[in-house]
């Protein structure tokens, strides 16, 4: 039995009601339930949570799936607060032990003190920006991808606690040119393909 923690980073703030990431979370659960050997837990960061219980969920999980909107090119405040609280509470309790350096040579090995080795994570993001803003010459993001640009720090954060990256999925143009049915279909296919590969040894 493989265990998956889904973290829904959507929230009700400003003009956002969090509905889009709620829909992504529901689709994720539906896909994962097709695999009989998967157990799922869900955390909604916009709800009430206990940071110590969340630490235990990270320790429990084999896979962590983050769903987050991007606000002003960064994680929304609710998800950032969740990470700050939970990862800090996880010091020496299963998330990280130290920054990995030793006093005798503090210039090397930074970022090697994570405690979540053997686990993997995936992230989805939702953007008002179209995909072409990241790919076309002269457009806003200077041909820099989501993962190598706005999410660079997020990915290094997960590496710091020893999580291994799985292939991301990014939803674009979700405000001015949304096609929810199409995008959810593409996402479900992505998720199915990823987890069929991950779980293949168990499914044989």
Buried (B, 14 or more C-beta within 10 A) or exposed (E): EBBBBBBBBBBEBEEBEBEBBBBBBBBBBEBBEEBEEBBBEBBBBBEEBEBEEBBBBBBBBBBBBBBBBBBEEBBBEBBBEBBEBBBEBBBEBBBBBBEBBEEEEEEEEEBBBBBBEEBBBBBBBBBBBBBEBBEEEEEEBEEEBBBEEBBEEBBEBBBBBBBEEBEBBBBBBBEEEBEBEEBBEEBBEBBBEBBEEBBEEEEE
